[in-house]
Amino acid sequence: MEKNKNHCEELITSISEYVDGSINPQLCLELEKHLSECDNCRVVVNTLKKTIDIYRQQSAREKMPSDVKNRLLARLHLEDYRE
Ligand SMILES: [Zn+2]
């Protein structure tokens, strides 16, 4: 199905804004309507959301105080990785 192709390309440029919530509300509605009809874009959004979730989890872990992290590592018998 090629009928939506141009619309997809147009919306994909907005998907990163959509995923991090900075998109304008009207475009958001348009995008959500399109996502309900378009498997391709839905896959793109889901993949991007997962990537962002993983990134957020990693940056949360980096902010973990090092004593907490060291205790956790000790508990897991990973003392060798202590900082
Ligand atoms: Zn699409």
PDB file of the backbone (N, CA, C, O) and the ligand in Angstrom, with CONECT records:
HET     ZN  A 101       1
ATOM      1  N   MET A   1       0.836  -1.214   0.000  1.00  0.00           N
ATOM      2  CA  MET A   1       0.000   0.000   0.000  1.00  0.00           C
ATOM      3  C   MET A   1       0.866   1.257   0.000  1.00  0.00           C
ATOM      4  O   MET A   1       1.570   1.535   0.970  1.00  0.00           O
ATOM      5  N   GLU A   2       0.808   1.993  -1.067  1.00  0.00           N
ATOM      6  CA  GLU A   2       1.657   3.175  -1.218  1.00  0.00           C
ATOM      7  C   GLU A   2       0.899   4.470  -0.957  1.00  0.00           C
ATOM      8  O   GLU A   2       1.497   5.546  -0.939  1.00  0.00           O
ATOM      9  N   LYS A   3      -0.407   4.376  -0.754  1.00  0.00           N
ATOM     10  CA  LYS A   3      -1.195   5.607  -0.724  1.00  0.00           C
ATOM     11  C   LYS A   3      -0.793   6.573   0.388  1.00  0.00           C
ATOM     12  O   LYS A   3      -0.966   7.785   0.260  1.00  0.00           O
ATOM     13  N   ASN A   4      -0.251   6.023   1.488  1.00  0.00           N
ATOM     14  CA  ASN A   4       0.090   6.890   2.613  1.00  0.00           C
ATOM     15  C   ASN A   4       1.558   7.289   2.652  1.00  0.00           C
ATOM     16  O   ASN A   4       1.998   7.963   3.584  1.00  0.00           O
ATOM     17  N   LYS A   5       2.301   6.882   1.659  1.00  0.00           N
ATOM     18  CA  LYS A   5       3.746   7.008   1.757  1.00  0.00           C
ATOM     19  C   LYS A   5       4.222   8.427   2.073  1.00  0.00           C
ATOM     20  O   LYS A   5       5.030   8.628   2.980  1.00  0.00           O
ATOM     21  N   ASN A   6       3.717   9.411   1.319  1.00  0.00           N
ATOM     22  CA  ASN A   6       4.167  10.781   1.562  1.00  0.00           C
ATOM     23  C   ASN A   6       3.765  11.273   2.943  1.00  0.00           C
ATOM     24  O   ASN A   6       4.515  11.979   3.619  1.00  0.00           O
ATOM     25  N   HIS A   7       2.570  10.884   3.338  1.00  0.00           N
ATOM     26  CA  HIS A   7       2.096  11.285   4.649  1.00  0.00           C
ATOM     27  C   HIS A   7       2.973  10.682   5.745  1.00  0.00           C
ATOM     28  O   HIS A   7       3.272  11.341   6.741  1.00  0.00           O
ATOM     29  N   CYS A   8       3.375   9.451   5.559  1.00  0.00           N
ATOM     30  CA  CYS A   8       4.282   8.788   6.499  1.00  0.00           C
ATOM     31  C   CYS A   8       5.579   9.571   6.641  1.00  0.00           C
ATOM     32  O   CYS A   8       6.026   9.860   7.752  1.00  0.00           O
ATOM     33  N   GLU A   9       6.175   9.909   5.510  1.00  0.00           N
ATOM     34  CA  GLU A   9       7.453  10.619   5.554  1.00  0.00           C
ATOM     35  C   GLU A   9       7.315  11.944   6.288  1.00  0.00           C
ATOM     36  O   GLU A   9       8.193  12.353   7.048  1.00  0.00           O
ATOM     37  N   GLU A  10       6.191  12.600   6.039  1.00  0.00           N
ATOM     38  CA  GLU A  10       5.912  13.866   6.696  1.00  0.00           C
ATOM     39  C   GLU A  10       5.798  13.679   8.214  1.00  0.00           C
ATOM     40  O   GLU A  10       6.340  14.460   8.996  1.00  0.00           O
ATOM     41  N   LEU A  11       5.084  12.629   8.602  1.00  0.00           N
ATOM     42  CA  LEU A  11       4.843  12.421  10.027  1.00  0.00           C
ATOM     43  C   LEU A  11       6.057  11.869  10.761  1.00  0.00           C
ATOM     44  O   LEU A  11       6.269  12.166  11.936  1.00  0.00           O
ATOM     45  N   ILE A  12       6.841  11.076  10.072  1.00  0.00           N
ATOM     46  CA  ILE A  12       8.010  10.476  10.716  1.00  0.00           C
ATOM     47  C   ILE A  12       8.970  11.563  11.211  1.00  0.00           C
ATOM     48  O   ILE A  12       9.665  11.375  12.210  1.00  0.00           O
ATOM     49  N   THR A  13       9.003  12.688  10.515  1.00  0.00           N
ATOM     50  CA  THR A  13       9.852  13.784  10.990  1.00  0.00           C
ATOM     51  C   THR A  13       9.354  14.335  12.325  1.00  0.00           C
ATOM     52  O   THR A  13      10.121  14.965  13.054  1.00  0.00           O
ATOM     53  N   SER A  14       8.082  14.109  12.657  1.00  0.00           N
ATOM     54  CA  SER A  14       7.516  14.611  13.914  1.00  0.00           C
ATOM     55  C   SER A  14       7.499  13.565  15.021  1.00  0.00           C
ATOM     56  O   SER A  14       7.162  13.866  16.166  1.00  0.00           O
ATOM     57  N   ILE A  15       7.864  12.337  14.670  1.00  0.00           N
ATOM     58  CA  ILE A  15       7.693  11.243  15.625  1.00  0.00           C
ATOM     59  C   ILE A  15       8.579  11.412  16.854  1.00  0.00           C
ATOM     60  O   ILE A  15       8.161  11.075  17.962  1.00  0.00           O
ATOM     61  N   SER A  16       9.784  11.925  16.681  1.00  0.00           N
ATOM     62  CA  SER A  16      10.631  12.085  17.860  1.00  0.00           C
ATOM     63  C   SER A  16      10.048  13.120  18.820  1.00  0.00           C
ATOM     64  O   SER A  16      10.159  12.982  20.038  1.00  0.00           O
ATOM     65  N   GLU A  17       9.423  14.160  18.257  1.00  0.00           N
ATOM     66  CA  GLU A  17       8.734  15.146  19.100  1.00  0.00           C
ATOM     67  C   GLU A  17       7.531  14.509  19.786  1.00  0.00           C
ATOM     68  O   GLU A  17       7.228  14.792  20.945  1.00  0.00           O
ATOM     69  N   TYR A  18       6.857  13.644  19.040  1.00  0.00           N
ATOM     70  CA  TYR A  18       5.696  12.958  19.607  1.00  0.00           C
ATOM     71  C   TYR A  18       6.119  12.093  20.789  1.00  0.00           C
ATOM     72  O   TYR A  18       5.487  12.112  21.845  1.00  0.00           O
ATOM     73  N   VAL A  19       7.193  11.338  20.596  1.00  0.00           N
ATOM     74  CA  VAL A  19       7.638  10.407  21.634  1.00  0.00           C
ATOM     75  C   VAL A  19       8.091  11.147  22.890  1.00  0.00           C
ATOM     76  O   VAL A  19       7.837  10.680  24.000  1.00  0.00           O
ATOM     77  N   ASP A  20       8.758  12.291  22.736  1.00  0.00           N
ATOM     78  CA  ASP A  20       9.159  12.965  23.976  1.00  0.00           C
ATOM     79  C   ASP A  20       8.179  14.040  24.434  1.00  0.00           C
ATOM     80  O   ASP A  20       8.475  14.810  25.348  1.00  0.00           O
ATOM     81  N   GLY A  21       7.008  14.088  23.793  1.00  0.00           N
ATOM     82  CA  GLY A  21       5.906  14.890  24.300  1.00  0.00           C
ATOM     83  C   GLY A  21       5.961  16.368  23.957  1.00  0.00           C
ATOM     84  O   GLY A  21       5.169  17.150  24.483  1.00  0.00           O
ATOM     85  N   SER A  22       6.895  16.773  23.072  1.00  0.00           N
ATOM     86  CA  SER A  22       7.014  18.187  22.745  1.00  0.00           C
ATOM     87  C   SER A  22       6.241  18.571  21.481  1.00  0.00           C
ATOM     88  O   SER A  22       6.325  19.708  21.018  1.00  0.00           O
ATOM     89  N   ILE A  23       5.501  17.632  20.938  1.00  0.00           N
ATOM     90  CA  ILE A  23       4.756  17.882  19.705  1.00  0.00           C
ATOM     91  C   ILE A  23       3.551  18.785  19.990  1.00  0.00           C
ATOM     92  O   ILE A  23       3.007  18.774  21.094  1.00  0.00           O
ATOM     93  N   ASN A  24       3.137  19.571  18.981  1.00  0.00           N
ATOM     94  CA  ASN A  24       1.945  20.390  19.226  1.00  0.00           C
ATOM     95  C   ASN A  24       0.687  19.522  19.147  1.00  0.00           C
ATOM     96  O   ASN A  24       0.636  18.554  18.388  1.00  0.00           O
ATOM     97  N   PRO A  25      -0.335  19.886  19.948  1.00  0.00           N
ATOM     98  CA  PRO A  25      -1.489  18.997  20.137  1.00  0.00           C
ATOM     99  C   PRO A  25      -2.216  18.620  18.844  1.00  0.00           C
ATOM    100  O   PRO A  25      -2.692  17.494  18.698  1.00  0.00           O
ATOM    101  N   GLN A  26      -2.297  19.556  17.923  1.00  0.00           N
ATOM    102  CA  GLN A  26      -3.005  19.261  16.682  1.00  0.00           C
ATOM    103  C   GLN A  26      -2.272  18.207  15.856  1.00  0.00           C
ATOM    104  O   GLN A  26      -2.878  17.285  15.308  1.00  0.00           O
ATOM    105  N   LEU A  27      -0.971  18.367  15.784  1.00  0.00           N
ATOM    106  CA  LEU A  27      -0.163  17.405  15.050  1.00  0.00           C
ATOM    107  C   LEU A  27      -0.184  16.052  15.760  1.00  0.00           C
ATOM    108  O   LEU A  27      -0.148  14.998  15.126  1.00  0.00           O
ATOM    109  N   CYS A  28      -0.242  16.107  17.077  1.00  0.00           N
ATOM    110  CA  CYS A  28      -0.328  14.892  17.873  1.00  0.00           C
ATOM    111  C   CYS A  28      -1.584  14.090  17.525  1.00  0.00           C
ATOM    112  O   CYS A  28      -1.515  12.875  17.339  1.00  0.00           O
ATOM    113  N   LEU A  29      -2.720  14.763  17.437  1.00  0.00           N
ATOM    114  CA  LEU A  29      -3.966  14.095  17.068  1.00  0.00           C
ATOM    115  C   LEU A  29      -3.867  13.479  15.681  1.00  0.00           C
ATOM    116  O   LEU A  29      -4.292  12.348  15.443  1.00  0.00           O
ATOM    117  N   GLU A  30      -3.295  14.256  14.781  1.00  0.00           N
ATOM    118  CA  GLU A  30      -3.140  13.793  13.404  1.00  0.00           C
ATOM    119  C   GLU A  30      -2.250  12.550  13.349  1.00  0.00           C
ATOM    120  O   GLU A  30      -2.529  11.585  12.639  1.00  0.00           O
ATOM    121  N   LEU A  31      -1.179  12.615  14.121  1.00  0.00           N
ATOM    122  CA  LEU A  31      -0.234  11.510  14.162  1.00  0.00           C
ATOM    123  C   LEU A  31      -0.866  10.265  14.775  1.00  0.00           C
ATOM    124  O   LEU A  31      -0.678   9.155  14.278  1.00  0.00           O
ATOM    125  N   GLU A  32      -1.618  10.458  15.862  1.00  0.00           N
ATOM    126  CA  GLU A  32      -2.258   9.305  16.496  1.00  0.00           C
ATOM    127  C   GLU A  32      -3.307   8.664  15.598  1.00  0.00           C
ATOM    128  O   GLU A  32      -3.455   7.443  15.572  1.00  0.00           O
ATOM    129  N   LYS A  33      -4.039   9.509  14.859  1.00  0.00           N
ATOM    130  CA  LYS A  33      -5.007   8.997  13.903  1.00  0.00           C
ATOM    131  C   LYS A  33      -4.284   8.166  12.839  1.00  0.00           C
ATOM    132  O   LYS A  33      -4.713   7.069  12.481  1.00  0.00           O
ATOM    133  N   HIS A  34      -3.191   8.718  12.356  1.00  0.00           N
ATOM    134  CA  HIS A  34      -2.419   8.017  11.342  1.00  0.00           C
ATOM    135  C   HIS A  34      -1.851   6.704  11.882  1.00  0.00           C
ATOM    136  O   HIS A  34      -1.853   5.688  11.188  1.00  0.00           O
ATOM    137  N   LEU A  35      -1.364   6.734  13.125  1.00  0.00           N
ATOM    138  CA  LEU A  35      -0.787   5.522  13.720  1.00  0.00           C
ATOM    139  C   LEU A  35      -1.818   4.406  13.849  1.00  0.00           C
ATOM    140  O   LEU A  35      -1.488   3.223  13.756  1.00  0.00           O
ATOM    141  N   SER A  36      -3.092   4.810  14.069  1.00  0.00           N
ATOM    142  CA  SER A  36      -4.122   3.785  14.200  1.00  0.00           C
ATOM    143  C   SER A  36      -4.401   3.102  12.868  1.00  0.00           C
ATOM    144  O   SER A  36      -5.007   2.031  12.826  1.00  0.00           O
ATOM    145  N   GLU A  37      -3.956   3.728  11.778  1.00  0.00           N
ATOM    146  CA  GLU A  37      -4.222   3.177  10.441  1.00  0.00           C
ATOM    147  C   GLU A  37      -2.978   2.633   9.763  1.00  0.00           C
ATOM    148  O   GLU A  37      -3.076   1.950   8.743  1.00  0.00           O
ATOM    149  N   CYS A  38      -1.819   2.925  10.314  1.00  0.00           N
ATOM    150  CA  CYS A  38      -0.589   2.655   9.582  1.00  0.00           C
ATOM    151  C   CYS A  38       0.380   1.820  10.408  1.00  0.00           C
ATOM    152  O   CYS A  38       0.973   2.311  11.369  1.00  0.00           O
ATOM    153  N   ASP A  39       0.536   0.555  10.027  1.00  0.00           N
ATOM    154  CA  ASP A  39       1.425  -0.343  10.752  1.00  0.00           C
ATOM    155  C   ASP A  39       2.873   0.114  10.707  1.00  0.00           C
ATOM    156  O   ASP A  39       3.592   0.015  11.701  1.00  0.00           O
ATOM    157  N   ASN A  40       3.300   0.612   9.559  1.00  0.00           N
ATOM    158  CA  ASN A  40       4.699   1.027   9.422  1.00  0.00           C
ATOM    159  C   ASN A  40       5.093   2.071  10.451  1.00  0.00           C
ATOM    160  O   ASN A  40       6.115   1.944  11.126  1.00  0.00           O
ATOM    161  N   CYS A  41       4.274   3.099  10.561  1.00  0.00           N
ATOM    162  CA  CYS A  41       4.604   4.180  11.485  1.00  0.00           C
ATOM    163  C   CYS A  41       4.469   3.712  12.927  1.00  0.00           C
ATOM    164  O   CYS A  41       5.205   4.164  13.804  1.00  0.00           O
ATOM    165  N   ARG A  42       3.530   2.808  13.171  1.00  0.00           N
ATOM    166  CA  ARG A  42       3.372   2.291  14.532  1.00  0.00           C
ATOM    167  C   ARG A  42       4.636   1.556  14.969  1.00  0.00           C
ATOM    168  O   ARG A  42       5.077   1.682  16.111  1.00  0.00           O
ATOM    169  N   VAL A  43       5.206   0.794  14.056  1.00  0.00           N
ATOM    170  CA  VAL A  43       6.454   0.084  14.356  1.00  0.00           C
ATOM    171  C   VAL A  43       7.571   1.085  14.648  1.00  0.00           C
ATOM    172  O   VAL A  43       8.355   0.896  15.578  1.00  0.00           O
ATOM    173  N   VAL A  44       7.636   2.145  13.853  1.00  0.00           N
ATOM    174  CA  VAL A  44       8.669   3.154  14.068  1.00  0.00           C
ATOM    175  C   VAL A  44       8.524   3.784  15.449  1.00  0.00           C
ATOM    176  O   VAL A  44       9.508   3.948  16.169  1.00  0.00           O
ATOM    177  N   VAL A  45       7.291   4.136  15.815  1.00  0.00           N
ATOM    178  CA  VAL A  45       7.050   4.765  17.115  1.00  0.00           C
ATOM    179  C   VAL A  45       7.386   3.808  18.258  1.00  0.00           C
ATOM    180  O   VAL A  45       8.028   4.200  19.233  1.00  0.00           O
ATOM    181  N   ASN A  46       6.953   2.561  18.136  1.00  0.00           N
ATOM    182  CA  ASN A  46       7.228   1.595  19.209  1.00  0.00           C
ATOM    183  C   ASN A  46       8.717   1.368  19.397  1.00  0.00           C
ATOM    184  O   ASN A  46       9.205   1.286  20.524  1.00  0.00           O
ATOM    185  N   THR A  47       9.430   1.266  18.291  1.00  0.00           N
ATOM    186  CA  THR A  47      10.874   1.057  18.361  1.00  0.00           C
ATOM    187  C   THR A  47      11.548   2.253  19.012  1.00  0.00           C
ATOM    188  O   THR A  47      12.433   2.105  19.854  1.00  0.00           O
ATOM    189  N   LEU A  48      11.116   3.435  18.610  1.00  0.00           N
ATOM    190  CA  LEU A  48      11.707   4.652  19.154  1.00  0.00           C
ATOM    191  C   LEU A  48      11.407   4.788  20.648  1.00  0.00           C
ATOM    192  O   LEU A  48      12.274   5.181  21.429  1.00  0.00           O
ATOM    193  N   LYS A  49      10.180   4.461  21.033  1.00  0.00           N
ATOM    194  CA  LYS A  49       9.825   4.520  22.453  1.00  0.00           C
ATOM    195  C   LYS A  49      10.670   3.575  23.280  1.00  0.00           C
ATOM    196  O   LYS A  49      11.135   3.931  24.363  1.00  0.00           O
ATOM    197  N   LYS A  50      10.869   2.369  22.771  1.00  0.00           N
ATOM    198  CA  LYS A  50      11.697   1.389  23.484  1.00  0.00           C
ATOM    199  C   LYS A  50      13.124   1.888  23.621  1.00  0.00           C
ATOM    200  O   LYS A  50      13.736   1.772  24.683  1.00  0.00           O
ATOM    201  N   THR A  51      13.650   2.448  22.529  1.00  0.00           N
ATOM    202  CA  THR A  51      15.014   2.962  22.560  1.00  0.00           C
ATOM    203  C   THR A  51      15.140   4.060  23.603  1.00  0.00           C
ATOM    204  O   THR A  51      16.114   4.100  24.356  1.00  0.00           O
ATOM    205  N   ILE A  52      14.157   4.950  23.648  1.00  0.00           N
ATOM    206  CA  ILE A  52      14.195   6.044  24.607  1.00  0.00           C
ATOM    207  C   ILE A  52      14.065   5.537  26.037  1.00  0.00           C
ATOM    208  O   ILE A  52      14.733   6.039  26.940  1.00  0.00           O
ATOM    209  N   ASP A  53      13.195   4.531  26.246  1.00  0.00           N
ATOM    210  CA  ASP A  53      13.070   3.932  27.581  1.00  0.00           C
ATOM    211  C   ASP A  53      14.395   3.353  28.051  1.00  0.00           C
ATOM    212  O   ASP A  53      14.800   3.560  29.195  1.00  0.00           O
ATOM    213  N   ILE A  54      15.061   2.634  27.172  1.00  0.00           N
ATOM    214  CA  ILE A  54      16.351   2.035  27.521  1.00  0.00           C
ATOM    215  C   ILE A  54      17.358   3.129  27.846  1.00  0.00           C
ATOM    216  O   ILE A  54      18.109   3.024  28.816  1.00  0.00           O
ATOM    217  N   TYR A  55      17.370   4.164  27.041  1.00  0.00           N
ATOM    218  CA  TYR A  55      18.279   5.283  27.272  1.00  0.00           C
ATOM    219  C   TYR A  55      18.009   5.927  28.630  1.00  0.00           C
ATOM    220  O   TYR A  55      18.939   6.238  29.374  1.00  0.00           O
ATOM    221  N   ARG A  56      16.720   6.127  28.948  1.00  0.00           N
ATOM    222  CA  ARG A  56      16.363   6.742  30.227  1.00  0.00           C
ATOM    223  C   ARG A  56      16.755   5.864  31.399  1.00  0.00           C
ATOM    224  O   ARG A  56      17.222   6.363  32.424  1.00  0.00           O
ATOM    225  N   GLN A  57      16.569   4.562  31.256  1.00  0.00           N
ATOM    226  CA  GLN A  57      16.974   3.645  32.327  1.00  0.00           C
ATOM    227  C   GLN A  57      18.477   3.695  32.527  1.00  0.00           C
ATOM    228  O   GLN A  57      18.960   3.668  33.659  1.00  0.00           O
ATOM    229  N   GLN A  58      19.206   3.768  31.442  1.00  0.00           N
ATOM    230  CA  GLN A  58      20.665   3.822  31.561  1.00  0.00           C
ATOM    231  C   GLN A  58      21.127   5.101  32.218  1.00  0.00           C
ATOM    232  O   GLN A  58      22.023   5.082  33.062  1.00  0.00           O
ATOM    233  N   SER A  59      20.524   6.215  31.838  1.00  0.00           N
ATOM    234  CA  SER A  59      20.998   7.466  32.434  1.00  0.00           C
ATOM    235  C   SER A  59      20.581   7.553  33.902  1.00  0.00           C
ATOM    236  O   SER A  59      21.266   8.196  34.697  1.00  0.00           O
ATOM    237  N   ALA A  60      19.466   6.914  34.273  1.00  0.00           N
ATOM    238  CA  ALA A  60      19.075   6.844  35.681  1.00  0.00           C
ATOM    239  C   ALA A  60      20.103   6.036  36.461  1.00  0.00           C
ATOM    240  O   ALA A  60      20.452   6.386  37.588  1.00  0.00           O
ATOM    241  N   ARG A  61      20.578   4.969  35.865  1.00  0.00           N
ATOM    242  CA  ARG A  61      21.564   4.121  36.519  1.00  0.00           C
ATOM    243  C   ARG A  61      22.882   4.870  36.721  1.00  0.00           C
ATOM    244  O   ARG A  61      23.546   4.711  37.745  1.00  0.00           O
ATOM    245  N   GLU A  62      23.248   5.684  35.736  1.00  0.00           N
ATOM    246  CA  GLU A  62      24.495   6.438  35.865  1.00  0.00           C
ATOM    247  C   GLU A  62      24.442   7.448  36.994  1.00  0.00           C
ATOM    248  O   GLU A  62      25.464   7.796  37.585  1.00  0.00           O
ATOM    249  N   LYS A  63      23.228   7.917  37.288  1.00  0.00           N
ATOM    250  CA  LYS A  63      23.094   8.893  38.359  1.00  0.00           C
ATOM    251  C   LYS A  63      23.041   8.241  39.744  1.00  0.00           C
ATOM    252  O   LYS A  63      23.012   8.927  40.766  1.00  0.00           O
ATOM    253  N   MET A  64      23.030   6.917  39.757  1.00  0.00           N
ATOM    254  CA  MET A  64      22.987   6.214  41.035  1.00  0.00           C
ATOM    255  C   MET A  64      24.269   6.518  41.825  1.00  0.00           C
ATOM    256  O   MET A  64      25.369   6.413  41.285  1.00  0.00           O
ATOM    257  N   PRO A  65      24.126   6.891  43.093  1.00  0.00           N
ATOM    258  CA  PRO A  65      25.330   7.198  43.873  1.00  0.00           C
ATOM    259  C   PRO A  65      26.269   5.998  43.896  1.00  0.00           C
ATOM    260  O   PRO A  65      25.819   4.853  43.926  1.00  0.00           O
ATOM    261  N   SER A  66      27.569   6.259  43.882  1.00  0.00           N
ATOM    262  CA  SER A  66      28.502   5.147  43.689  1.00  0.00           C
ATOM    263  C   SER A  66      28.527   4.195  44.885  1.00  0.00           C
ATOM    264  O   SER A  66      28.816   3.012  44.708  1.00  0.00           O
ATOM    265  N   ASP A  67      28.226   4.685  46.120  1.00  0.00           N
ATOM    266  CA  ASP A  67      28.191   3.745  47.247  1.00  0.00           C
ATOM    267  C   ASP A  67      27.036   2.760  47.106  1.00  0.00           C
ATOM    268  O   ASP A  67      27.169   1.579  47.426  1.00  0.00           O
ATOM    269  N   VAL A  68      25.911   3.257  46.626  1.00  0.00           N
ATOM    270  CA  VAL A  68      24.769   2.371  46.378  1.00  0.00           C
ATOM    271  C   VAL A  68      25.137   1.350  45.314  1.00  0.00           C
ATOM    272  O   VAL A  68      24.840   0.161  45.433  1.00  0.00           O
ATOM    273  N   LYS A  69      25.784   1.839  44.284  1.00  0.00           N
ATOM    274  CA  LYS A  69      26.163   0.957  43.197  1.00  0.00           C
ATOM    275  C   LYS A  69      27.169  -0.093  43.679  1.00  0.00           C
ATOM    276  O   LYS A  69      27.064  -1.267  43.324  1.00  0.00           O
ATOM    277  N   ASN A  70      28.142   0.335  44.487  1.00  0.00           N
ATOM    278  CA  ASN A  70      29.134  -0.609  44.989  1.00  0.00           C
ATOM    279  C   ASN A  70      28.512  -1.672  45.884  1.00  0.00           C
ATOM    280  O   ASN A  70      28.893  -2.841  45.827  1.00  0.00           O
ATOM    281  N   ARG A  71      27.544  -1.259  46.717  1.00  0.00           N
ATOM    282  CA  ARG A  71      26.864  -2.227  47.563  1.00  0.00           C
ATOM    283  C   ARG A  71      26.098  -3.250  46.734  1.00  0.00           C
ATOM    284  O   ARG A  71      26.082  -4.448  47.018  1.00  0.00           O
ATOM    285  N   LEU A  72      25.462  -2.709  45.687  1.00  0.00           N
ATOM    286  CA  LEU A  72      24.706  -3.575  44.792  1.00  0.00           C
ATOM    287  C   LEU A  72      25.640  -4.582  44.111  1.00  0.00           C
ATOM    288  O   LEU A  72      25.324  -5.767  44.001  1.00  0.00           O
ATOM    289  N   LEU A  73      26.774  -4.093  43.666  1.00  0.00           N
ATOM    290  CA  LEU A  73      27.733  -4.961  42.990  1.00  0.00           C
ATOM    291  C   LEU A  73      28.281  -6.001  43.966  1.00  0.00           C
ATOM    292  O   LEU A  73      28.465  -7.161  43.596  1.00  0.00           O
ATOM    293  N   ALA A  74      28.544  -5.592  45.215  1.00  0.00           N
ATOM    294  CA  ALA A  74      29.044  -6.515  46.227  1.00  0.00           C
ATOM    295  C   ALA A  74      28.021  -7.617  46.464  1.00  0.00           C
ATOM    296  O   ALA A  74      28.363  -8.793  46.589  1.00  0.00           O
ATOM    297  N   ARG A  75      26.789  -7.216  46.522  1.00  0.00           N
ATOM    298  CA  ARG A  75      25.721  -8.158  46.753  1.00  0.00           C
ATOM    299  C   ARG A  75      25.597  -9.166  45.625  1.00  0.00           C
ATOM    300  O   ARG A  75      25.225 -10.320  45.836  1.00  0.00           O
ATOM    301  N   LEU A  76      25.914  -8.709  44.434  1.00  0.00           N
ATOM    302  CA  LEU A  76      25.839  -9.584  43.270  1.00  0.00           C
ATOM    303  C   LEU A  76      27.159 -10.320  43.041  1.00  0.00           C
ATOM    304  O   LEU A  76      27.347 -10.993  42.028  1.00  0.00           O
ATOM    305  N   HIS A  77      28.067 -10.176  44.009  1.00  0.00           N
ATOM    306  CA  HIS A  77      29.399 -10.786  43.893  1.00  0.00           C
ATOM    307  C   HIS A  77      30.152 -10.295  42.693  1.00  0.00           C
ATOM    308  O   HIS A  77      30.824 -11.043  41.983  1.00  0.00           O
ATOM    309  N   LEU A  78      30.009  -8.989  42.492  1.00  0.00           N
ATOM    310  CA  LEU A  78      30.706  -8.358  41.360  1.00  0.00           C
ATOM    311  C   LEU A  78      31.687  -7.313  41.873  1.00  0.00           C
ATOM    312  O   LEU A  78      31.931  -6.300  41.217  1.00  0.00           O
ATOM    313  N   GLU A  79      32.253  -7.572  43.063  1.00  0.00           N
ATOM    314  CA  GLU A  79      33.157  -6.594  43.672  1.00  0.00           C
ATOM    315  C   GLU A  79      34.277  -6.167  42.735  1.00  0.00           C
ATOM    316  O   GLU A  79      34.785  -5.051  42.845  1.00  0.00           O
ATOM    317  N   ASP A  80      34.655  -7.020  41.840  1.00  0.00           N
ATOM    318  CA  ASP A  80      35.764  -6.703  40.943  1.00  0.00           C
ATOM    319  C   ASP A  80      35.457  -5.504  40.058  1.00  0.00           C
ATOM    320  O   ASP A  80      36.365  -4.879  39.511  1.00  0.00           O
ATOM    321  N   TYR A  81      34.173  -5.187  39.920  1.00  0.00           N
ATOM    322  CA  TYR A  81      33.798  -4.071  39.061  1.00  0.00           C
ATOM    323  C   TYR A  81      33.663  -2.788  39.847  1.00  0.00           C
ATOM    324  O   TYR A  81      33.302  -1.750  39.292  1.00  0.00           O
ATOM    325  N   ARG A  82      33.948  -2.850  41.132  1.00  0.00           N
ATOM    326  CA  ARG A  82      33.829  -1.675  41.984  1.00  0.00           C
ATOM    327  C   ARG A  82      34.705  -0.540  41.440  1.00  0.00           C
ATOM    328  O   ARG A  82      35.788  -0.764  40.900  1.00  0.00           O
ATOM    329  N   GLU A  83      34.196   0.680  41.604  1.00  0.00           N
ATOM    330  CA  GLU A  83      34.958   1.827  41.092  1.00  0.00           C
ATOM    331  C   GLU A  83      36.116   2.187  42.001  1.00  0.00           C
ATOM    332  O   GLU A  83      36.856   3.128  41.714  1.00  0.00           O
TER     333      GLU A  83
HETATM  334 ZN    ZN A 101       2.486   5.878   8.203  1.00  0.00          ZN2+
END
